Amino acid sequence: MESPDPWLQHSQSVNDKPLLEDLRLFCAVLKQRSLAATARELGVSNAYVSKRLGLLEQSLRARLLHRTTRQVVATEHGDIVRAWAERILEDVDQMSAEVSQVALAPAGRLRICSSHGFGRRHLAPALSDFAAHHAGVEIQLELLDRPVDLLDEGYQLDIRVGAVHEPHLIARRLAPNYRVLCAAPAYLARRGAPARLSDLTEHDCIVIRERDQDFGRWALAGPEGLQYIKVHGRMSSNNGEIVRAWGLAGHGIMLRSLWDIAAPLARGELVRVLPQYAQAADIWAACPSRLSSSAKVRACVEFLQQRLAREPWASSAPDGDGKTD
């Protein structure tokens, strides 16, 4: 008796595995929250969409969707499948691009936002060099000292000082950085240096409202772990360059990033106080979609990562693990 074809046996053992296109269809349905809307978008019939979803559920032996008269939502199993499907489809797309050796050249308009101080001092010069290397990219940089909703406001990239907390954004760390307490020698000669963190309440502190900080409440990591101290002073501003100038003029103690005050520290124009305390404030790139989905965003982020890593203040900052896309 002729032995069974081993390839046929293998095919029969795997024919119940989900198809990539069914996973794409499933993700599209969850995005649209409607079978009918998905069918219209793909140019197929409602029956086709329903059949393919049924086959996907059959292959996984699990119910993936709750269907109501108004919309469809993922079941607990559906949420698991969606997370894996997005990862699998992303990997497949990247594989296809590498195998075919097709790489889109960075081109088109790139809308970027950042804070005023870092944007003017470090980001703008870096983007000038980036533009010289990528003539097809039109750069639009806006400096805003306020929280930004990238999706609603149409930005493709946000360069931030401080952590990215929004779960829907993709973040890549560009360079290490941290904030330190410092003051001008004239202020310390007049008022003395604080010996303990609690001593800051007796000092003039120059307070700033920044995008990732509470006004007048400093979070500092030190020997006892993370601590919070409420500070106050006669002078405050929402502009970092003004606060820096006031600190240099001897008006009080300030909490500033190394990227901003590394040079005056080196020249002795500022002196660190309570050097055992610091605040993590790495430089991050945040975008609403994976870098692989946009050649211009990916090229810009990679360029900035290489450029900022060479800055003296970045090399002096303590390194740590970064959340990546």
C-alpha positions as CSV (number, residue, x, y, z in Angstrom):
1,M,0.0,0.0,0.0
2,E,1.3,3.4,-1.0
3,S,2.3,5.6,2.0
4,P,0.5,8.9,2.4
5,D,2.1,12.0,0.8
6,P,4.0,13.8,3.7
7,W,3.4,17.2,2.2
8,L,-0.4,16.5,2.0
9,Q,-0.4,15.4,5.6
10,H,1.4,18.6,6.6
11,S,-1.0,20.7,4.6
12,Q,-4.0,19.1,6.3
13,S,-2.5,19.7,9.7
14,V,-2.1,23.4,9.1
15,N,-5.1,24.2,7.0
16,D,-7.0,25.3,10.2
17,K,-4.5,28.1,10.9
18,P,-5.7,31.6,10.4
19,L,-5.0,33.3,7.1
20,L,-3.1,36.6,7.0
21,E,-5.9,38.2,4.9
22,D,-8.5,37.1,7.4
23,L,-6.5,38.7,10.2
24,R,-6.3,41.9,8.1
25,L,-10.1,41.7,7.6
26,F,-10.6,41.2,11.3
27,C,-8.5,44.3,12.2
28,A,-10.4,46.3,9.6
29,V,-13.7,45.3,11.2
30,L,-12.6,46.4,14.6
31,K,-11.4,49.7,13.2
32,Q,-14.7,50.4,11.5
33,R,-16.8,48.7,14.2
34,S,-19.1,47.6,11.5
35,L,-19.2,44.7,9.1
36,A,-21.1,46.7,6.5
37,A,-18.7,49.6,6.7
38,T,-15.8,47.3,6.3
39,A,-17.4,45.6,3.3
40,R,-17.9,49.0,1.6
41,E,-14.3,50.1,2.3
42,L,-12.9,46.9,0.9
43,G,-15.4,46.7,-2.0
44,V,-16.7,43.2,-1.1
45,S,-20.1,41.9,0.0
46,N,-21.4,41.8,3.6
47,A,-21.7,38.0,3.2
48,Y,-18.0,37.7,2.3
49,V,-16.9,39.6,5.4
50,S,-19.2,37.5,7.6
51,K,-18.0,34.3,6.0
52,R,-14.3,35.1,6.4
53,L,-14.8,36.1,10.1
54,G,-16.6,32.9,10.7
55,L,-13.8,30.9,9.2
56,L,-11.3,32.8,11.4
57,E,-13.3,32.1,14.5
58,Q,-13.6,28.5,13.4
59,S,-9.8,28.2,12.9
60,L,-9.1,29.7,16.3
61,R,-12.0,27.9,18.0
62,A,-13.0,31.0,19.8
63,R,-15.6,33.7,19.4
64,L,-13.9,37.0,18.5
65,L,-16.7,39.5,18.2
66,H,-19.8,40.7,20.0
67,R,-22.3,41.7,17.4
68,T,-25.1,44.2,18.2
69,T,-27.5,46.1,16.0
70,R,-25.2,49.2,16.1
71,Q,-21.7,48.0,16.2
72,V,-19.3,45.1,16.7
73,V,-16.7,45.0,19.5
74,A,-14.0,42.5,20.4
75,T,-14.5,39.8,22.9
76,E,-11.7,38.9,25.4
77,H,-10.3,36.4,22.9
78,G,-10.8,39.1,20.1
79,D,-8.5,41.6,22.0
80,I,-5.8,38.9,22.2
81,V,-6.1,38.1,18.5
82,R,-6.1,41.8,17.6
83,A,-2.8,42.5,19.5
84,W,-1.1,39.5,17.9
85,A,-2.6,40.2,14.4
86,E,-1.3,43.8,14.4
87,R,2.2,42.5,15.4
88,I,2.2,39.7,12.8
89,L,0.9,41.9,10.0
90,E,3.5,44.6,10.8
91,D,6.3,41.9,10.7
92,V,5.0,40.5,7.4
93,D,4.9,44.0,5.8
94,Q,8.5,44.7,6.9
95,M,9.6,41.3,5.6
96,S,8.0,42.0,2.3
97,A,9.7,45.4,2.0
98,E,13.1,43.9,2.9
99,V,12.8,40.9,0.5
100,S,11.8,43.0,-2.4
101,Q,14.4,45.7,-1.4
102,V,11.9,48.4,-2.0
103,A,12.6,51.4,0.2
104,L,10.6,54.6,-0.2
105,A,12.7,57.7,-0.2
106,P,11.8,60.1,2.6
107,A,9.6,62.8,1.0
108,G,6.7,65.1,1.6
109,R,5.7,67.4,4.4
110,L,6.8,66.5,8.0
111,R,5.0,68.4,10.7
112,I,7.0,68.5,14.0
113,C,6.4,70.2,17.3
114,S,8.6,70.7,20.3
115,S,9.1,73.1,23.3
116,H,10.5,76.5,22.7
117,G,13.8,76.2,24.5
118,F,14.9,72.8,23.3
119,G,13.4,73.4,19.8
120,R,15.3,76.6,19.3
121,R,18.6,75.5,20.8
122,H,19.0,71.9,19.7
123,L,16.2,70.7,17.5
124,A,16.2,73.5,14.9
125,P,20.0,73.1,14.1
126,A,19.6,69.4,13.9
127,L,16.7,69.7,11.5
128,S,18.7,72.1,9.4
129,D,21.3,69.4,8.9
130,F,18.5,66.8,8.3
131,A,17.0,68.9,5.5
132,A,20.4,69.2,3.8
133,H,20.5,65.4,3.5
134,H,16.9,64.9,2.5
135,A,15.9,67.5,-0.2
136,G,12.5,65.8,-0.7
137,V,11.3,66.4,2.8
138,E,9.4,69.7,3.6
139,I,9.9,70.4,7.3
140,Q,7.3,72.4,9.3
141,L,8.5,73.0,12.9
142,E,6.2,74.6,15.5
143,L,7.4,75.4,19.0
144,L,4.7,75.1,21.7
145,D,5.1,75.1,25.5
146,R,1.8,73.2,26.1
147,P,0.5,69.6,25.9
148,V,-0.1,68.6,22.2
149,D,-2.6,66.1,20.8
150,L,-0.8,64.8,17.8
151,L,-3.8,63.2,16.1
152,D,-6.2,66.1,16.6
153,E,-3.6,68.8,15.7
154,G,-2.1,66.9,12.7
155,Y,1.5,66.6,13.9
156,Q,3.5,63.5,12.8
157,L,6.3,63.9,15.4
158,D,6.6,65.5,18.8
159,I,10.1,65.9,20.2
160,R,9.7,66.1,24.0
161,V,11.8,66.7,27.1
162,G,10.4,64.2,29.6
163,A,8.4,60.9,29.4
164,V,5.7,60.1,27.0
165,H,2.6,59.0,29.0
166,E,0.0,58.6,26.3
167,P,-0.6,54.9,25.7
168,H,-1.7,55.4,22.1
169,L,1.6,57.0,21.0
170,I,4.7,55.3,19.8
171,A,7.8,56.6,21.6
172,R,11.6,56.3,21.0
173,R,14.2,57.7,23.3
174,L,16.6,60.0,21.4
175,A,19.0,60.9,24.2
176,P,19.5,60.7,27.9
177,N,19.0,63.9,29.9
178,Y,18.1,64.9,33.5
179,R,17.2,68.0,35.4
180,V,19.4,69.2,38.2
181,L,19.1,71.9,41.0
182,C,21.5,74.8,40.4
183,A,22.0,78.4,41.3
184,A,24.4,81.3,40.6
185,P,27.4,81.7,43.0
186,A,26.0,85.2,43.9
187,Y,22.8,83.7,45.2
188,L,24.6,81.0,47.2
189,A,26.9,83.6,48.7
190,R,23.9,85.7,49.8
191,R,21.6,82.9,51.0
192,G,23.8,79.9,51.5
193,A,23.3,76.4,50.0
194,P,20.6,74.0,51.1
195,A,21.9,71.0,53.0
196,R,18.7,68.9,52.8
197,L,15.9,68.7,50.3
198,S,13.5,70.2,52.9
199,D,15.7,73.3,53.0
200,L,14.3,74.3,49.6
201,T,11.1,75.5,51.2
202,E,13.2,78.3,52.9
203,H,14.8,79.3,49.6
204,D,13.8,81.4,46.6
205,C,13.1,78.9,43.9
206,I,12.4,80.0,40.3
207,V,9.4,78.0,39.2
208,I,8.4,77.1,35.7
209,R,5.3,75.4,34.3
210,E,6.6,72.9,31.7
211,R,4.7,70.3,29.7
212,D,5.5,67.4,32.0
213,Q,5.8,69.1,35.3
214,D,3.4,70.3,38.1
215,F,3.7,74.0,38.8
216,G,5.8,74.5,42.0
217,R,6.0,70.8,42.8
218,W,9.4,69.2,42.1
219,A,9.8,65.4,41.9
220,L,13.4,64.4,42.6
221,A,15.1,61.1,42.8
222,G,17.8,60.7,45.5
223,P,19.2,58.4,48.2
224,E,15.7,57.9,49.7
225,G,14.1,57.2,46.3
226,L,11.6,59.6,44.6
227,Q,10.5,62.5,46.7
228,Y,8.2,65.5,46.1
229,I,8.9,69.0,47.4
230,K,6.6,72.0,47.2
231,V,8.7,75.1,46.4
232,H,7.9,78.8,45.9
233,G,9.7,82.0,45.1
234,R,9.1,85.6,44.1
235,M,9.7,84.9,40.4
236,S,8.1,82.3,38.1
237,S,7.5,82.0,34.3
238,N,6.2,79.6,31.7
239,N,9.4,80.1,29.6
240,G,12.5,78.2,30.3
241,E,14.9,80.7,28.8
242,I,13.6,83.4,31.1
243,V,14.0,81.1,34.1
244,R,17.5,80.3,33.0
245,A,18.4,84.0,32.7
246,W,16.9,84.8,36.1
247,G,18.9,81.9,37.6
248,L,22.1,83.2,36.1
249,A,21.3,86.7,37.5
250,G,21.2,85.2,41.0
251,H,17.4,85.3,41.7
252,G,17.2,81.8,43.1
253,I,17.5,78.1,42.8
254,M,16.1,76.5,39.6
255,L,15.5,73.0,38.3
256,R,16.9,72.9,34.7
257,S,17.9,70.3,32.2
258,L,21.5,69.5,31.4
259,W,20.9,70.3,27.8
260,D,20.1,73.9,28.9
261,I,22.7,74.6,31.6
262,A,25.6,72.2,31.0
263,A,27.7,75.1,29.5
264,P,27.2,77.6,32.4
265,L,27.8,74.8,34.9
266,A,31.2,74.1,33.2
267,R,32.1,77.8,33.2
268,G,31.2,78.2,36.9
269,E,28.4,80.6,36.2
270,L,26.0,78.1,37.9
271,V,26.7,75.7,40.7
272,R,24.8,72.5,41.4
273,V,23.1,72.3,44.8
274,L,22.0,69.1,46.4
275,P,23.8,67.2,43.7
276,Q,22.6,63.8,45.1
277,Y,19.1,64.7,43.7
278,A,18.0,64.8,40.0
279,Q,15.0,64.4,37.9
280,A,14.9,62.1,34.8
281,A,14.0,64.1,31.7
282,D,15.2,62.1,28.7
283,I,14.6,63.4,25.2
284,W,11.9,61.4,23.3
285,A,10.3,61.3,19.9
286,A,6.6,60.6,20.0
287,C,4.5,59.8,16.9
288,P,1.0,58.4,16.4
289,S,2.0,55.4,14.3
290,R,4.9,53.0,13.9
291,L,8.1,54.4,12.4
292,S,7.9,51.7,9.7
293,S,4.8,53.3,8.3
294,S,6.5,56.5,7.2
295,A,9.9,56.8,5.6
296,K,10.2,60.5,6.4
297,V,9.3,60.1,10.1
298,R,11.6,57.1,10.5
299,A,14.5,58.9,8.7
300,C,14.1,62.0,10.9
301,V,13.9,60.0,14.2
302,E,17.0,58.0,13.3
303,F,18.9,61.1,12.3
304,L,18.0,62.9,15.5
305,Q,18.9,59.9,17.6
306,Q,22.4,59.8,16.1
307,R,22.8,63.6,16.2
308,L,21.7,64.1,19.8
309,A,23.7,61.2,21.2
310,R,26.9,63.1,20.3
311,E,25.9,66.1,22.4
312,P,28.2,66.6,25.5
313,W,25.2,66.9,27.8
314,A,23.8,63.6,26.6
315,S,27.0,61.7,27.2
316,S,27.2,63.1,30.7
317,A,23.6,62.0,31.6
318,P,23.1,58.7,33.4
319,D,21.9,56.1,30.9
320,G,18.8,53.9,31.4
321,D,16.4,51.7,29.7
322,G,14.1,53.4,27.2
323,K,10.7,52.5,25.8
324,T,11.0,51.9,22.1
325,D,8.6,51.4,19.3
